[in-house]
Amino acid sequence: MDEIANILGLNKTNNAIIVGAGNLGQAIANYSGFRGSGFILKGMFDINPRLVGISIRDIKIMDIDEMSEFIKKAGYKCWHNMHSTRRRKPPTG
């Protein structure tokens, strides 16, 4: 088990963000074992304007368009390539 924890990085503290703050994202944020597994929640992001601005465990849900800048400013490293999360504007005319 220790080897698996080493591979997954569970033997150290990891900063984490949640992308998608709907029911599942909020459940993960509220799960007490999340921090106990070494994950420190630093941010939550969503595309739904009704969720943006709400706080879960003192973490304010931010618009998904703010995520890239948030990650850059904090100096976080991502485990995978980030694809563009910009919303496509509906065609005009």
C-alpha positions in Angstrom: 0.0 0.0 0.0 2.9 2.4 0.7 4.1 2.0 -2.8 0.7 2.9 -4.3 0.5 5.9 -2.0 4.0 7.0 -3.2 2.9 6.6 -6.9 -0.3 8.6 -6.3 1.5 11.2 -4.2 -0.7 10.5 -1.2 2.2 10.5 1.2 2.5 14.2 0.9 0.2 17.3 0.8 -1.2 18.3 -2.6 -3.0 21.5 -3.5 -6.1 20.7 -5.5 -8.8 22.5 -7.4 -12.2 21.2 -8.4 -13.5 21.9 -11.9 -17.2 21.5 -11.8 -18.9 22.8 -8.7 -22.3 21.1 -9.2 -23.6 18.3 -6.9 -20.6 16.0 -7.3 -18.0 18.8 -7.0 -19.7 20.2 -3.9 -19.8 16.6 -2.4 -16.1 16.2 -3.0 -15.4 19.6 -1.4 -17.4 18.7 1.6 -16.0 15.2 2.0 -13.8 15.2 5.2 -11.6 12.5 3.8 -10.4 14.7 1.0 -8.1 16.7 3.3 -7.3 13.5 5.2 -5.9 12.0 2.0 -3.5 14.9 1.7 -5.4 17.2 -0.6 -5.8 20.8 0.3 -8.7 22.5 -1.6 -7.5 25.8 -3.1 -10.1 26.6 -5.6 -13.4 25.6 -7.3 -14.5 26.5 -10.8 -17.7 26.3 -12.7 -19.4 27.6 -15.9 -22.8 28.0 -14.2 -23.3 31.7 -13.3 -25.7 30.6 -10.5 -22.8 28.8 -8.7 -20.1 31.4 -9.3 -19.6 33.5 -6.1 -21.0 30.9 -3.7 -18.6 29.6 -1.1 -18.1 26.0 -0.1 -15.9 25.4 3.0 -14.6 29.0 2.6 -13.6 28.4 -1.0 -15.4 30.8 -3.4 -16.5 29.2 -6.6 -15.0 31.1 -9.5 -15.9 31.3 -13.2 -14.1 28.7 -15.3 -12.6 31.5 -17.4 -10.5 32.5 -14.3 -9.0 29.1 -13.8 -5.9 29.4 -16.1 -4.9 32.7 -14.5 -5.5 31.3 -11.0 -3.2 28.3 -11.7 -0.5 30.6 -13.2 -0.6 33.0 -10.3 -0.5 30.3 -7.7 2.3 28.5 -9.5 0.5 25.1 -9.4 1.5 22.3 -11.7 -1.1 20.3 -13.6 -1.0 16.6 -14.0 -2.3 16.7 -17.6 -2.6 19.1 -20.5 -5.1 21.9 -20.1 -7.5 22.3 -23.0 -9.1 25.7 -23.6 -12.0 26.2 -21.2 -13.2 29.4 -22.9 -16.9 29.5 -23.6 -17.8 29.7 -27.2 -19.9 32.8 -28.0 -23.0 32.1 -29.9 -22.9 33.1 -33.6 -24.3 36.5 -34.3 -26.6 37.3 -37.2 
